[in-house]
Amino acid sequence: MKYELGIMKNVRRLLLGFFLSIILNSLFLIPANGAELYFGAPAQELESGRITEVGVFLDTQGEEINAVEGVVVYPKLLELQGVREDNSMISIWIERPHPSASGVEFSGITPGGFSGSRIYLFSLVLRAKKAGEAEITARQDRALINDGAGTPAPLTRAPLTLSIKEAVRPSRAGYANYLKWVIMGISTLAVLWGWRALWRKKQRKNTNPHE
């Protein structure tokens, strides 16, 4: 009997230890919050030849970040027209956003850090060159937590895809028809102006017959 009681106690201890280890492991395996680098544009569809502005944003997802860097990349369907950084949350640029062989490189810090779901970094002014699906994303991106130790924050990225369509250009026949209507309109206005001048001249003669 004592032997059986001893076995039961050992089994209970083993089970208790097993469940405690599961609980502790699950606590330590809870994933940490991480920042997300993402992009925004007024519209995701545009015609070739059009210009759009794509903003680069950071969602800190609860973390306090004080440094961020990376390279924004885009396909040859798009052509960089300029970079804007007005109202950026970055207060000190180590490397201002600038074009390079690999994309648009950037690196900056903000002493004291920042947090939020829509932290504006900078924007790219891009021209759509030809039709296709153009994905804008980032590489070699990194964000540091504002903890005094430069701890890297888990960072994900959310690419943006722009759908570019060929611009609809008027045919030669349509353009010729348009010119015809323009000329007819101008001619009509000229005739009406002439009749108006004659009518006013006649009115003056009726008013003053001695002219």
Secondary structure, DSSP 4 states (H G I P E B T S, - for coil): -HHHHHHHHHHHHHHHHHHHHHHHHHHHTSPPP-EEEEEE-S-SEEETT-EEEEEEEEE-TT--EEEEEEEEE--TTEEEEEEE-TT-S-SEEEEEEEE-SSSEEEEEEEEEEE--S-EEEEEEEEEE-SSEEEEEEEEEEEEEESSSS-PBPPEEEE-EEEEEE------HHHHHHHHHHHHHHHHHHHHHHHHHHHHHHHHHHHH-TT-
